[in-house]
Amino acid sequence: MNAIFSMFAFRGWEADLAMRYLRTRRKDGGIAVIAIISFVGITLAVTALISVLSIMNGFRDEMMSRVLAFQGHAYVQGTLIDDFAHRDDMLKRIKAVPGVIEATPQIDSPGLVQNAEGQTSLAYMRGVVPDDLRHTPIVADTLEKGGSMDRFGAGDYGGDVVLIGDGLASDLGLIPGDQLTLTSPGGSTAFGAAPRRKVYTVGGIFKSGVSEIDKSFVYMPIQQAQLFFDREDEWDQVEIKVEKPYDIEKYLPALHQATGRGAIVTTWKELNAPLWGALKVERNAMRFILFFIVIIAMLNIISGIVMLVKNKARDVAILRTMGADRGAISRVFFLTGTSIGAAGTLCGLLIGVLFCTFIREIQDALEWIFHVQLFNKDIYFLDHVPAKMEPSEVIFVVVASLLAASISTFFPALWASKLEPVEALRYE
């Protein structure tokens, strides 16, 4: 243990000697070439770690931001939803919770969509309050040319204008102004249960960027949904959006208090648990796999220090006979190896941060030089590679790299300190 603590009490001559060994050519007993290779390896490893993790974070945030912009951050269901006498008061209490941006009732039901030529597609029909949908940017602000929300919600029982996703419109060949037929599987008539069909007009086509959503969702005014699905004055759920969706757990106590007993509050993390869990596992697995690059680079340091100790055995013997203790010898070689690791880590940090900061400009430059499209926005719904650096991950990469460099250097340095002067000089 004393050897470990003494490893970090550096003296001036020890640092000078360590730096001189780094600069000495291999034929003179130094490790200059191996040091350069180790430095480049660590630099590239740290750069790769920071860049890949940041790009993964960028894709994750882009995907989740689109999902969260489209769906709610929490949903309220249960007996209070059907309690006509108290649900409006409950809605007011939810909207009064600090941090709640929006709370809107909804009706959801699966069904069929059919165009004029008879082509059909499965769809998920959602009844919403028209004014609330107008404040949903991923729908209201992404309507394609020729479509608008002006007529959405206008007319008796909300009118007969609906909004559909870009994928669904493409599959059925629909444009704004076309008519489509919606079929509900659970309608009721005087002769019993039977599917209900009605013709609607496409008021607009939205493009959220999430293919599963764009291919399956149909929006209609909530009054029309209540009529079409034979729900009278019922709601299926209340959708809640908050200021900080990633911290949705912090809002739960206030939401439970606002909704009261008999209501069930479900968060978006619970609804998307498989996706959210898969993203976490993927990030941790990628971090673990990429760190092997750092370990491989550290092996070069180990081999370099071992060769340096063998080549400098005569120097070690002379230093020992002049009074240098084992701690001084170990510190010289320890500082030699950690200097390579620290320099490579800091250089990799700088390159990685610059790469992630100017990744869009780098992409534009490469596309201009090679005349190719590196990132097809028609496929990814993005016009550039997203990158988001998280300070905690960058710090983790830097600390882990420095720690790996220190550990990989410690044992060769400790071995050097145990060389006896007589044994070191025997074969000189």
Secondary structure, DSSP 8 states (H G I E B T S, - for coil): -HHHHHTT---HHHHHHHHHHHHS-GGGT--HHHHHHHHHHHHHHHHHHHHHHHHHHHHHHHHHHHHHHHS-SEEEEEGGGG-TTTHHHHHHHHHHSTTEEEEEEEEEEEEEEE-TTS-EEEEEEEEE-HHHHHT-HHHHTT--TT--STTTT-SGGG-SEEEEEHHHHHHHT--TT-EEEEEETT-EETTEE--EEEEEEEEEEE--S-HHHHTTEEEEEHHHHHHHTT-TT--SEEEEEES-GGGGGGGHHHHHHHH-TTEEEEEHHHHTHHHHHHHHHHHHHHHHHHHHHHHHHHHHHHHHHHHHHHHTHHHHHHHHHTT--HHHHHHHHHHHHHHHHHHHHHHHHHHHHHHHHTHHHHHHHHHHHHT--SS-HHHHS-SS------HHHHHHHHHHHHHHHHHHHHHHHHHHHT--HHHHHHT-
